[in-house]
Structure formats: structure tokens, C-alpha cells
Amino acid sequence: MTAVTVKAPAAAERFPRPRGLVLAMLRLHRSALWFWLMLVTVAAGTLLWATFPGADAAWAEYTDMGCDRPRPNLGCDDPGPATVRYQTVVTLGTSILGILPLLTGAWAGGALIGRELENGTAQLAWTQSVTPARWLAAKLAVPALLLTVGTLALTLLHRVLWSSNSTLTGAMDWREWHDDGVFEVNGTVATAQALAALAVGVLAGLLLRRTLAALGVAVLAAASLVHVLDDLRPHLWPTKTVTAAPGASLGSDGMVVEDGALTAAGARVPFPACMGEPACADGTGITGYYADHHPASHFWPLQLAETGILLAVAAAATAAAFVLLARRLP
């Protein structure tokens, strides 16, 4: 009787190579992939149009109306059709980046993790040659790469728009570098927001294991994170203080964090109700005014500080996701 030797499957047969796991994930979430590519294409198209033909048409209309003169016409307060189109397209391009954390968190918590755990797709994959840790690593790494590449590309396009048309955007949109919706998309914060939302969404999906519940919690967590950092942003870097005597201009620009009046003892008090009236300081004991502000040179320190917080949140949520997955396995 001839002995039959059963050969154990090779490691490559038991565990698919990373390339195969990535391709399988892309096939499973191809609708989300196509949506992301469409979103990036639309945002890039709007920013490019606004940078070149849109800006040219708006500026030509602006100068034809005499709005670039030292004393512009009264009609400059009512923008023409070319200016309205320019403002609309710029708003659309920046708004796509603005809502990206919410979209990312919703998808990560609902479709990426919650739905697969609720339907049993993930558990089936774990019993058919894919380890849970490798499954989760792919779920995080592939979207993170796509989000980083796409968001950074759009950020660069927005910076080109902002730098090439700074006079136009300032004159027509009354927007500053520190305004919400501009600050985030002109630096690294937009990318860090997307990565933090991805990690928080994945953690929500693992915690709740239900599509709709995880989607809702992930959106709420991403929105809360963005809102909290918006409020915290002015305090992430030391401010500069400028002072001025009564009747003189403070000369503060950029992001004003706090301002008010100064007494003879150096105490900070609110602006007096009579401010701007003759001899106001004489009757109130005010000896000057102050303003704590962030000038434009603080853009990158504020950007990097907020980016670091967001990446720390993403790292903490990722570590918690792996720990939770390991503890919930039988």
C-alpha cells in the first residue's frame, strides 16, 4: 500500500499577498473609489477654471466697473455676472474639501467597516486565509493613501488659486487667510482632517458593528473634532500683541484673538462705549488700546500644530481599532 503524503499549503496560499488583498478591497468598494475620483476631478476642475479663465473674466469685469481705483464706484458693491460665477466656483471647490471629513467618516464607519461586520463579510474573510490584522491594515492603508494623494493635490491647486489671485479673492470675496474654509484647504490641515476622520470612522465601525449606527457616530465624531479644533486654533501658537495710544490705529492684521483697552495701571478692560468720540479716553481713564493677534507669518506654525493634533488623533484611533479587534476575536 502506497503512502500518500499531503503537502501543507504554502504560506502564499494560506495568506494572499498584499497586492491581492488590495485588489479585492478595491473591487468590493469600487463605487466609493469612482465617487472619490469624480469628487477630486470636479474639485480640481473648478479650482483650475477659477484660477485661469474665471479669474481673468472676473478681473476684467471688476476693472471695467472702475472698482480697482482708489475711490471705487458705488456699483462695486453689486458684483456682476462674471464675478458671481467666479465666487460660486471658488466656493464649490473649497466646499468639497470642507465636507471631506464628514464624507470620509460616514463611509469609513458605515460601508467600510460597519456593513462588513454586520453582514458577516469580514468574518468570512477571516476564515478564508485573511488574518483580521491584515484585513484591518488594508482597510486603513488603501483609503489613507488615496485620501492623502487626492487631498494634497487639491490643496496645491487651491494654493495656486489663492496666491495667483490674492488681490481678486480679497477684493471680491472679503476672505482672509485665517477664515474657516480657507485656512484648512491652504495647508496640511485638510489632509490631516481626512485621515483623522478615516481612523475615527473605522473605530466607530468596530465598536458598533452596525452600518447606520456607525455611520451616524462617525459623522458626529468627525464634525465635533473639526469644530473643537476650529475653536482651539487661535490658541495653538503664541500671539503677538500690539498697542496704540488713544486716537491712533492699532495696526493689527490677520487673526485677532483678543482686543480691548488699557488703563494707566496696565489692566486690560473692554472697549469703552464712547470709543471713537472726541475726548473719550479723558473721561474713562483709558490710556491706550491693545490687540493680541496672529499675523500672516503664523500661518504655517498654526497649520503644523493643528496637523499634529489631527495626526495624533488618527494614530490613537488606529491603535485603539487594532486593540479592539484583537480583544473581540474568539
Sequence and secondary structure as in RCSB ss.txt:
>XXXX:A:sequence
MTAVTVKAPAAAERFPRPRGLVLAMLRLHRSALWFWLMLVTVAAGTLLWATFPGADAAWAEYTDMGCDRPRPNLG
CDDPGPATVRYQTVVTLGTSILGILPLLTGAWAGGALIGRELENGTAQLAWTQSVTPARWLAAKLAVPALLLTVG
TLALTLLHRVLWSSNSTLTGAMDWREWHDDGVFEVNGTVATAQALAALAVGVLAGLLLRRTLAALGVAVLAAASL
VHVLDDLRPHLWPTKTVTAAPGASLGSDGMVVEDGALTAAGARVPFPACMGEPACADGTGITGYYADHHPASHFW
PLQLAETGILLAVAAAATAAAFVLLARRLP
>XXXX:A:secstr
          HHHHS  HHHHHHHHHHHTHHHHHHHHHHHHHHHHHHHHIIIIIHHHHHHHHHHTTTTSSS  GG
GGS  HHHHHHHHHHHHHHHHHHSHHHHHHHHIIIIIIIHHHHHTHHHHHHHTT  HHHHHHHHHHHHHHHHHHH
HHHHHHHHHHHHHHTHHHHHHHH   TTSTTTTGGGSSHHHHHHHHHHHHHHHHHHHH  HHHHHHHHHHHHHHH
HHHHHHHGGGSS  EEEEE TTS     SEEEEEEEEETT  EE   TTTTSTTHHHHHTEEEEEEEEE GGGHH
HHHHHHHHHHHHHHHHHHHHHHHHHHHH  
